Amino acid sequence: MNAIETNNITVVYQSKKSDERTALNDFSLAANNQLIALLGPNGSGKSTLLNVLAQTIAPTAGTLVAPTSRTGLSIVFQTPALDELLTVRENLKVSGALHNLTRDEINTRTQSIAQELHITDRLDDQVRHLSGGLARRADLARALIAHPTVLLLDEPTPGLDIDARRIFWQTLHRTRKQLGMTVLIATHITDEAEHADRVVMIRQGRSIKDESPTDLKASLGRRIIRINTANDADTTAASQWLTAQSIEHITCDHLILGREADPALATSCPVESAAITIAPPTLEDAYTYYAQSSFTNQHPGAES
């Protein structure tokens, strides 16, 4: 059985004015012992899905197959869920007690996790005295002390410096393998999504692509062409030129992305003021391409 499985989940929010907003639209996901990145902008439905999995929101339609209960599930929120007046050790004791761990289990796991997260020397510090990076690691320790089978992370690293972010990801990868966890991280940062086994791209509550980071980038070809234009007229002209070159592409405002680009194209663009780059595709390029294609509901190459 999958550790995470949703079938055709729809969530509709209704305001006091009787206006309805669809946060998730026929969304399905299955994962087991993988690190999954849920990649999308703010308001795309990422946090709603985490709340459905945590069973704090009941779907309007569809089925949550797994997890079947909150047992074995831990959550790392956008801001640390720690009592700032308690020490790190005291916060871990509270979390362990809430998960029905014995005193010996709490003490053993506290030492092990603290060593793994490099916070052993800060266990007896109040959380309010920790830096942002240390507080984030302490919060991860809170989530991990229960040895969860499913770990949900909601935008866990914004605001962390380079070293803190590196330590966070190194620790998460090691711990996931040790505990055999299934991890779902909601993020809008493509660099974070690069850490995942799979990237589920989400826009307006719908899953638009679900592949590995490598496959997503490779799907656009060895090289893509990026064209930044100054105005609508230049965008139209550049798009028409790519169409004439049989280059599949999308337009997003004044940005054009074309697949499978030949380096020779850079010298033949008729829009002299356009800024042109031909390079291997990035994960951000892949998201922009497929999100825009999904949004316009047109064949790549059509104008938005």
Beta strands, then each sheet from edge to edge (+ up, - down):
strand 1: 4-14
strand 2: 20-31
strand 3: 35-39
strand 4: 61-66
strand 5: 73-76
strand 6: 150-154
strand 7: 182-187
strand 8: 198-203
strand 9: 206-211
strand 10: 224-228
strand 11: 249-252
strand 12: 255-258
strand 13: 275-279
sheet 1: 2+ 1- 4+
sheet 2: 5+ 6+ 7+ 3+ 8+ 9-
sheet 3: 11+ 12- 10+ 13-
end
